Amino acid sequence: MKKIAQFVICTALVFCALLALNTQKTSATNPNKFSPTELADYINYSNASREERGTLLDTLEKQKALWKVHLSLYQANTTGLTKEQREVVTDTLSSLGTLFVANRGDDAKTLLTSLKKRTFTAFPKEARSQAFGTLGGMGLTAQDAMFFSCSCHTLSDFCDSGETCREAACTNPTEWGCGWLLLESCNGGCIPGGGTV
C-alpha cells in the first residue's frame, strides 16, 4: 500500500512539474527554470523518510535547488495568486543565490528581512506556510525538514493553524532549519492554542 501511495504522489509531482515546465519561459535567465535532476531530487526529498531528509538538506546548494523547484511549482500550480504574491515568489526565486550562501553579508541579511516582510504582508498564514515554510510535495513542514526538539522560529511562525511558536518550548536551539525558507534558527516550539509551556 505504501508503494502505491508513493507511486501516486510521485506521478502527481511529475505531472505538476511538467505543467510548470510547460508554462515557463525558455529564457536562461528565468529564475523558475529547473533541471530534470533538480526535479528528481525534489521528488526524492518528498518521498524520503525523516531520517533521510536531513542528509538531503546537508548543503546550501541542495537547499537552494530544492527551494527553486518548490517555489516554481507553487507559483505555477497555485491559482488565484495576486500580483503582489506572484512578485514575492518571483523575487524570492531570483534571490535564492544570494540567500543560500555560507556567510551572508549585510546586503543578504537586508534582502532576507525585506522578502520575509513582504511575504508576511502579501500572504495569509496558511498560504505563507505552504509556500515558504513547507518544503516537499507530501505536506512536509519546516519542522519535518530537520528533526530537532525545536521546531520553529519565533519571528517567522509557520506553525499549524491554532498553534503559536513559543521560545519556552525549545530545549535545543539550532542556527538554521526553521522559519522562512528554513534559513532561520530553530528557537521555539509550536504550542497548541498559542498557550504557554
C-alpha positions in Angstrom: 0.0 0.0 0.0 2.9 2.4 0.9 4.5 1.7 -2.5 1.2 2.5 -4.3 0.8 5.8 -2.4 4.4 6.7 -3.2 3.8 6.0 -6.9 0.7 8.1 -6.9 2.5 11.0 -5.2 5.5 10.7 -7.5 3.2 10.7 -10.5 1.3 13.7 -9.3 4.6 15.6 -8.7 5.9 14.7 -12.2 2.6 15.9 -13.7 2.8 19.2 -11.8 6.4 19.6 -12.7 5.7 19.0 -16.4 2.8 21.5 -16.2 5.2 24.1 -14.6 7.9 23.4 -17.2 5.4 23.8 -20.0 4.3 27.2 -18.7 7.8 28.5 -18.1 9.7 30.8 -20.5 12.7 29.2 -22.1 15.0 32.1 -21.2 18.2 31.1 -19.5 17.6 34.0 -17.0 14.2 32.6 -15.9 14.6 32.0 -12.2 11.7 29.5 -12.3 13.6 27.1 -14.6 14.9 23.9 -13.0 16.7 20.9 -14.4 15.4 17.3 -14.6 18.0 16.4 -11.9 16.7 19.1 -9.6 13.1 17.8 -10.1 14.3 14.3 -9.3 16.0 15.5 -6.2 12.8 17.3 -5.1 10.7 14.1 -5.7 13.3 12.1 -3.7 13.1 14.6 -0.9 9.3 14.5 -0.9 9.4 10.7 -0.7 12.2 10.5 1.8 11.8 9.2 5.4 12.5 11.6 8.3 16.0 10.1 8.7 16.9 10.6 5.1 15.6 14.2 4.8 18.4 15.7 6.9 21.0 14.3 4.6 19.2 15.6 1.6 19.5 19.1 3.0 23.1 18.9 4.0 24.5 21.6 1.7 23.3 25.1 0.9 23.4 24.2 -2.8 20.9 21.3 -2.3 18.7 23.5 -0.2 18.7 26.2 -2.8 17.9 23.8 -5.6 15.0 22.2 -3.6 13.5 25.6 -2.9 13.8 26.6 -6.5 11.8 23.7 -7.6 9.3 24.1 -4.7 8.6 27.7 -5.3 8.5 27.3 -9.1 5.9 24.5 -8.7 4.0 26.6 -6.1 3.8 29.6 -8.4 2.9 27.5 -11.5 0.2 25.4 -9.8 -1.4 27.8 -7.3 -4.4 29.5 -8.7 -5.6 32.9 -7.5 -2.3 34.3 -6.5 -2.4 38.1 -6.5 0.1 40.2 -8.5 1.8 41.1 -5.2 2.1 37.4 -4.2 3.5 36.4 -7.6 6.0 39.2 -7.3 7.1 38.0 -3.9 7.6 34.4 -5.2 9.4 35.6 -8.3 11.7 37.9 -6.3 12.4 35.1 -3.8 13.3 32.8 -6.7 15.6 35.4 -8.1 17.3 35.9 -4.7 18.0 32.3 -3.8 21.6 32.5 -4.9 22.2 35.5 -2.6 20.3 33.9 0.3 21.8 30.4 0.3 25.4 31.2 1.0 27.6 30.2 4.0 28.4 33.7 5.2 25.5 36.1 4.4 26.7 39.7 4.4 24.7 42.7 5.4 23.1 43.1 2.0 21.9 39.5 2.0 20.5 39.9 5.5 18.7 43.0 4.5 17.3 41.2 1.4 16.2 38.3 3.6 14.4 40.7 6.0 12.7 42.6 3.2 11.5 39.5 1.4 10.2 38.0 4.7 8.3 41.2 5.5 6.7 41.2 2.0 5.8 37.5 2.5 4.1 38.2 5.8 2.2 41.1 4.3 1.2 39.5 1.0 0.2 36.0 2.2 -2.3 34.8 4.8 -0.7 32.3 7.3 -1.8 29.1 5.6 -0.6 30.1 2.1 2.6 31.6 3.5 3.3 28.4 5.3 2.6 26.3 2.2 4.9 28.5 0.0 7.7 29.5 2.3 7.6 27.2 5.4 7.0 23.8 3.8 9.4 22.0 1.6 8.4 19.0 -0.5 5.4 17.6 -2.2 3.9 15.5 0.6 2.8 18.1 3.0 6.2 18.2 4.8 6.6 21.1 7.1 9.7 23.0 8.1 9.5 21.1 11.4 9.8 17.8 9.4 12.7 19.0 7.3 15.1 18.6 10.3 14.2 16.7 13.4 15.2 19.0 16.3 13.4 19.4 19.6 12.9 23.0 18.5 10.5 23.1 15.6 10.0 26.8 14.7 11.4 30.3 14.6 9.6 32.7 17.0 9.7 35.6 14.5 8.7 33.5 11.4 5.8 31.5 12.8 4.9 28.7 10.4 3.2 26.5 13.0 0.0 24.9 12.1 -3.3 26.8 12.5 -4.2 27.1 16.1 -0.6 26.9 17.2 2.0 29.5 18.0 5.8 29.4 18.1 7.0 29.9 21.7 10.6 30.2 22.8 10.0 28.5 26.1 9.1 25.2 24.3 12.6 25.0 22.8 15.2 22.9 24.6 17.8 22.5 21.9 18.1 25.6 19.6 19.9 25.4 16.3 21.4 28.0 14.0 19.2 27.1 11.0 16.5 24.7 9.8 13.3 26.7 10.7 11.5 29.9 9.7 11.5 31.5 6.2 13.0 29.0 3.7 14.4 27.2 6.7 17.2 29.8 6.8 16.5 30.9 10.3 17.3 29.4 13.7 15.0 26.9 15.4 14.5 28.8 18.6 10.9 27.8 19.6 8.3 25.1 19.7 4.8 25.0 18.3 2.3 25.2 21.1 -1.4 24.4 20.5 -3.7 27.3 21.0 -0.8 29.7 21.3 -0.6 29.0 25.0 2.5 28.9 27.2 4.5 25.8 28.0 
